Amino acid sequence: MKTALILTLCITVFSSLANDEAKIFEKATVRSLTYTTSFGINQELGRAWLVITEIDDSFEETDEREFRVKLDGLTFNSETKEIIYTDRDSNKIVCARYYHKRGIFGHTGINKTNNCKINKSYEVEEVDDGFYIKKILKVLFYFSV
């Protein structure tokens, strides 16, 4: 009986976690490209977004392209200097904190917490253009709490 109760509880917890994962970005790609993720903010408007950077270092010069991804529920609190995600149950989760170091070499930045995750996966999609069937590699990004 205890084992069944524990198993049911584990399934409930894992299914609720899986339900909070959402696909946020999808793009055709090639294996030689690499990707990084970060947060961007607008302090005055209290807005936050995800930044996905595509890096191509296959040539002499490194080429980077940034993609901004708006995520419903992601905001910036200018008083606490935190990037907060509000889930569908109105729970507030701190995803990152903005900092500003003063001094001669002062700089600003955003430190991620472990509360929010951005996962990446690849899939191959077959596309029929009426003449040929092409295989296209896609990179997908998912956000979860």
C-alpha positions as a Markdown table, in Angstrom:
| # | Residue | x | y | z |
|---|---|---|---|---|
| 1 | Met | 0.0 | 0.0 | 0.0 |
| 2 | Lys | 2.8 | 2.4 | 0.9 |
| 3 | Thr | 4.6 | 1.6 | -2.3 |
| 4 | Ala | 1.5 | 2.3 | -4.4 |
| 5 | Leu | 1.0 | 5.6 | -2.6 |
| 6 | Ile | 4.6 | 6.7 | -3.1 |
| 7 | Leu | 4.5 | 5.6 | -6.8 |
| 8 | Thr | 1.3 | 7.6 | -7.3 |
| 9 | Leu | 2.8 | 10.7 | -5.7 |
| 10 | Cys | 6.0 | 10.4 | -7.8 |
| 11 | Ile | 3.9 | 10.1 | -11.0 |
| 12 | Thr | 1.8 | 13.2 | -10.0 |
| 13 | Val | 4.9 | 15.2 | -9.3 |
| 14 | Phe | 6.7 | 14.3 | -12.5 |
| 15 | Ser | 3.6 | 14.8 | -14.7 |
| 16 | Ser | 3.1 | 18.2 | -13.2 |
| 17 | Leu | 6.7 | 19.1 | -13.9 |
| 18 | Ala | 6.4 | 17.8 | -17.5 |
| 19 | Asn | 3.3 | 19.9 | -18.0 |
| 20 | Asp | 5.2 | 23.1 | -17.2 |
| 21 | Glu | 7.7 | 22.6 | -20.1 |
| 22 | Ala | 6.8 | 24.7 | -23.2 |
| 23 | Lys | 8.5 | 24.9 | -26.6 |
| 24 | Ile | 9.6 | 28.5 | -26.9 |
| 25 | Phe | 11.8 | 28.5 | -30.1 |
| 26 | Glu | 12.3 | 26.3 | -33.2 |
| 27 | Lys | 14.7 | 26.9 | -36.1 |
| 28 | Ala | 16.3 | 25.0 | -39.0 |
| 29 | Thr | 20.0 | 24.5 | -38.3 |
| 30 | Val | 23.2 | 22.6 | -39.1 |
| 31 | Arg | 25.3 | 20.6 | -36.6 |
| 32 | Ser | 28.3 | 23.1 | -36.9 |
| 33 | Leu | 26.3 | 25.8 | -35.1 |
| 34 | Thr | 26.3 | 26.2 | -31.3 |
| 35 | Tyr | 23.8 | 27.9 | -29.1 |
| 36 | Thr | 23.8 | 29.8 | -25.8 |
| 37 | Thr | 20.9 | 31.1 | -23.8 |
| 38 | Ser | 20.5 | 34.1 | -21.5 |
| 39 | Phe | 18.0 | 36.7 | -20.3 |
| 40 | Gly | 17.5 | 40.2 | -21.5 |
| 41 | Ile | 15.7 | 43.0 | -19.7 |
| 42 | Asn | 14.2 | 46.5 | -20.0 |
| 43 | Gln | 14.4 | 48.0 | -16.6 |
| 44 | Glu | 12.2 | 51.0 | -17.3 |
| 45 | Leu | 9.3 | 48.9 | -18.6 |
| 46 | Gly | 9.7 | 45.9 | -16.2 |
| 47 | Arg | 10.1 | 43.5 | -19.1 |
| 48 | Ala | 12.2 | 40.4 | -19.5 |
| 49 | Trp | 12.8 | 38.0 | -22.4 |
| 50 | Leu | 15.0 | 35.0 | -23.4 |
| 51 | Val | 17.9 | 35.5 | -25.7 |
| 52 | Ile | 19.1 | 32.6 | -27.8 |
| 53 | Thr | 22.4 | 33.2 | -29.5 |
| 54 | Glu | 23.4 | 31.2 | -32.5 |
| 55 | Ile | 27.2 | 31.0 | -32.9 |
| 56 | Asp | 29.0 | 30.1 | -36.2 |
| 57 | Asp | 32.7 | 29.8 | -35.7 |
| 58 | Ser | 33.4 | 27.8 | -38.9 |
| 59 | Phe | 35.0 | 30.7 | -40.6 |
| 60 | Glu | 37.9 | 33.0 | -39.6 |
| 61 | Glu | 35.6 | 35.4 | -37.9 |
| 62 | Thr | 32.9 | 34.2 | -35.5 |
| 63 | Asp | 29.4 | 35.1 | -36.6 |
| 64 | Glu | 26.7 | 35.5 | -33.9 |
| 65 | Arg | 23.0 | 36.0 | -34.4 |
| 66 | Glu | 20.6 | 36.8 | -31.5 |
| 67 | Phe | 17.0 | 35.8 | -31.3 |
| 68 | Arg | 14.7 | 37.4 | -28.7 |
| 69 | Val | 12.0 | 35.2 | -27.4 |
| 70 | Lys | 9.0 | 36.7 | -25.5 |
| 71 | Leu | 7.7 | 34.3 | -22.8 |
| 72 | Asp | 4.3 | 35.0 | -21.3 |
| 73 | Gly | 4.7 | 35.4 | -17.5 |
| 74 | Leu | 8.3 | 36.5 | -17.6 |
| 75 | Thr | 8.9 | 40.0 | -16.1 |
| 76 | Phe | 11.6 | 42.1 | -14.5 |
| 77 | Asn | 11.0 | 43.5 | -11.0 |
| 78 | Ser | 13.0 | 46.8 | -10.9 |
| 79 | Glu | 12.8 | 47.0 | -7.1 |
| 80 | Thr | 14.2 | 43.6 | -6.3 |
| 81 | Lys | 16.3 | 43.4 | -9.6 |
| 82 | Glu | 14.9 | 40.0 | -10.3 |
| 83 | Ile | 13.7 | 38.3 | -13.4 |
| 84 | Ile | 10.5 | 36.5 | -12.3 |
| 85 | Tyr | 8.4 | 33.9 | -14.1 |
| 86 | Thr | 4.7 | 33.6 | -13.0 |
| 87 | Asp | 3.3 | 30.2 | -13.8 |
| 88 | Arg | -0.3 | 29.3 | -14.6 |
| 89 | Asp | -1.0 | 28.8 | -10.8 |
| 90 | Ser | 0.3 | 32.4 | -10.1 |
| 91 | Asn | 3.4 | 31.0 | -8.4 |
| 92 | Lys | 6.3 | 33.5 | -8.7 |
| 93 | Ile | 9.7 | 31.8 | -9.5 |
| 94 | Val | 12.9 | 33.8 | -9.6 |
| 95 | Cys | 14.8 | 32.9 | -12.8 |
| 96 | Ala | 17.7 | 35.3 | -12.5 |
| 97 | Arg | 19.0 | 38.4 | -10.7 |
| 98 | Tyr | 20.4 | 41.6 | -12.2 |
| 99 | Tyr | 23.6 | 43.0 | -10.6 |
| 100 | His | 25.6 | 46.2 | -11.0 |
| 101 | Lys | 29.1 | 46.4 | -9.6 |
| 102 | Arg | 30.5 | 49.8 | -8.9 |
| 103 | Gly | 34.1 | 50.9 | -9.0 |
| 104 | Ile | 36.7 | 51.5 | -11.7 |
| 105 | Phe | 35.9 | 48.3 | -13.5 |
| 106 | Gly | 32.2 | 48.2 | -12.6 |
| 107 | His | 30.0 | 46.2 | -14.8 |
| 108 | Thr | 26.5 | 44.8 | -15.0 |
| 109 | Gly | 25.2 | 41.4 | -15.6 |
| 110 | Ile | 22.5 | 38.8 | -15.0 |
| 111 | Asn | 23.1 | 35.7 | -12.9 |
| 112 | Lys | 20.7 | 32.8 | -13.6 |
| 113 | Thr | 19.3 | 30.7 | -10.8 |
| 114 | Asn | 18.6 | 27.0 | -11.0 |
| 115 | Asn | 14.8 | 27.6 | -10.7 |
| 116 | Cys | 14.2 | 27.9 | -14.5 |
| 117 | Lys | 15.6 | 25.7 | -17.2 |
| 118 | Ile | 16.1 | 26.2 | -20.9 |
| 119 | Asn | 16.6 | 22.8 | -22.6 |
| 120 | Lys | 17.7 | 22.2 | -26.2 |
| 121 | Ser | 17.0 | 19.3 | -28.4 |
| 122 | Tyr | 17.4 | 18.4 | -32.1 |
| 123 | Glu | 14.9 | 16.7 | -34.5 |
| 124 | Val | 15.0 | 15.8 | -38.1 |
| 125 | Glu | 11.9 | 16.7 | -40.2 |
| 126 | Glu | 11.1 | 15.4 | -43.6 |
| 127 | Val | 9.8 | 18.0 | -46.0 |
| 128 | Asp | 8.2 | 17.1 | -49.3 |
| 129 | Asp | 8.4 | 20.0 | -51.7 |
| 130 | Gly | 6.6 | 18.1 | -54.5 |
| 131 | Phe | 9.8 | 17.0 | -56.2 |
| 132 | Tyr | 12.0 | 15.7 | -53.4 |
| 133 | Ile | 11.8 | 14.7 | -49.8 |
| 134 | Lys | 14.4 | 16.7 | -47.9 |
| 135 | Lys | 15.6 | 16.1 | -44.4 |
| 136 | Ile | 15.9 | 19.3 | -42.3 |
| 137 | Leu | 17.6 | 19.4 | -39.0 |
| 138 | Lys | 15.8 | 21.6 | -36.4 |
| 139 | Val | 16.9 | 22.9 | -33.1 |
| 140 | Leu | 14.2 | 23.2 | -30.4 |
| 141 | Phe | 14.3 | 25.1 | -27.1 |
| 142 | Tyr | 12.0 | 24.4 | -24.2 |
| 143 | Phe | 11.4 | 26.4 | -21.0 |
| 144 | Ser | 10.5 | 24.7 | -17.7 |
| 145 | Val | 10.4 | 25.5 | -14.0 |
